[in-house]
Amino acid sequence: MNTTVERQASESSPERAALAERIRALPPREAAALVERALPEDAVHALLQMNPAIVQGILRELDPGPRRFLAACAPRDIAEQWKRNMRYPDGTIGRLMEPPFAVFHPAMTVGEAIEALRPLVREVLVTYVYVVDDANRLVGLVTMRDLLFGERAASLSEVMLPEPFALTPELTIAEAMKRTVNRHFPQYPVIDPSGVLIGLVRGAALFELEAFEITAQPGAMVGVEKEERIATPLAQSFKFRNPWLLINLVTAFAAGGVVAIFQGTVDRLVILATFLPVVAGQSGNTGCQALAVMVRGITLGDVKKDGSRAVLSKEALLGLANGAVTGLLCAFAMMALAWFEHSSHAVMLGVVVFLAMMGSCAVSGVSGAVVPLVLRRLGADPATASSIIVTTATDVSSMGLLLALATALVR
C-alpha cells in the first residue's frame, strides 16, 4: 500500500477542499475536464473523498492517457480497485467497491491481528477485519469489539462470525438496498461467485447513491437528464432539456389535432370548451397517481411479471370509480351552467361530461400503469420521461371522449 500518497490524500488544504467541492458539484463530463486541468495529486485527493460510483463515472469520461496518469498517482490499492470496478455496469455494486485493507488469515491470533492493525488504522478507516482462506475466499468477519475483548492467544477462526452477509458485484443498487434495508451495517464485503473477497461497499456510499437516484426520478419523468446539475453550463442544460420539450410539443399537437377533428362540435357547443381543461386535468392527475404507484412498485420489487394484469385491472377500476365521483360533480356543474345559458341540451351535456370523465380516468389509470411496464420490458428506466407519454395519452383520451360523446349524443 502506498502510504505516502494516502497520507498526502488525507491532508486537506483550503485549495484542495475547494477543488473537491467543485468536482463533486459537476456532472461527470465537466468534472472530468476539471480533473484533467488539476494537479494529479490534488485530483487524486478530491476523488478519494467522493462516492466510488461517481469516481467511476468521472474516470470513464477521461481519455486513456490522463486516466493512466491519474491511476499512477493514486495509492496502488485504490488504482487497482478503480480498474477492477470499471468491469461492472453502471448502477451495480461493482462500481461502488473500495479495497478491503484489514484482511487476515483465520490462523492469525487476536494479538497478531491487533499488532497488524496498529499501523494500518493510521492510514485508512478500518471497520471490520475480514478473514479469508488460502484461496482468498471470505470465511468470516471480526468486529473491533471482538478483537478488543477477545483472548490475545485465540485465533481469528475462534472469534470470527462465520459466513457473514455479503453482496455480489453484479447486484443493482436497488436490489442491494432491498437486501440491506434491515441490516444497517457500516460496510458490506463484496464477493465473486467463488466466494473470493474482491472489495467492500460502505453503507453510507450505498445510501448516498440511492438517494441520488431517487432525487433524479422526478426530473427523469419530465425529461431532465440525471447528469444535469445546478453547476451544469447553460449550453449543456439546453442540450439536455430541449429534445424532450420538442417531443412534448409534438405530443401536444396530437391533443390539438383531436380538438381540430371535432371543431364543428366545438363551434356548435361552445360551452364544452369550459370543461375541456377540467376533464383533461382530472384524468391527467389520475394517470400521474397510477404512474407514481407503479414506479414505486417496480423499484421496491412489488410488481411481478405474472401480476401485471391484476395491477392493470385495479388501476382501470380505480379510474372508473374516481371518474364516477368527479364526473358526477362535473355533470351537475355542466347542467347548471347550461341551464344558466338557456341551453336545451343541459341534461345530455351533463351525461356527456359524466361519461367522458369516467372513461378518460380509466384510460389514464391504465396508461399510468402500462407505460412504466413497457419501458421496463424494453430495458429502459421505468421513470424516464414516462409522464410525457402518460400526459399525451390522457389529453388525447379526455378531449377525444368528451368531444366524440358530444358529437354522438347531443343533436
PyMOL commands that set and color helices and strands:
alter all, ss='L'
color gray80, all
select helices_A, chain A and resi 3-10+14-25+28-37+40-48+52-61+64-73+76-85+93-96+110-120+144-149+156-159+173-180+203-220+234-261+263-268+272-300+305-340+346-377+386-409
alter helices_A, ss='H'
color red, helices_A
select strands_A, chain A and resi 103-104+128-132+138-143+161-162+187-191+197-202
alter strands_A, ss='S'
color yellow, strands_A
deselect
rebuild
show_as cartoon
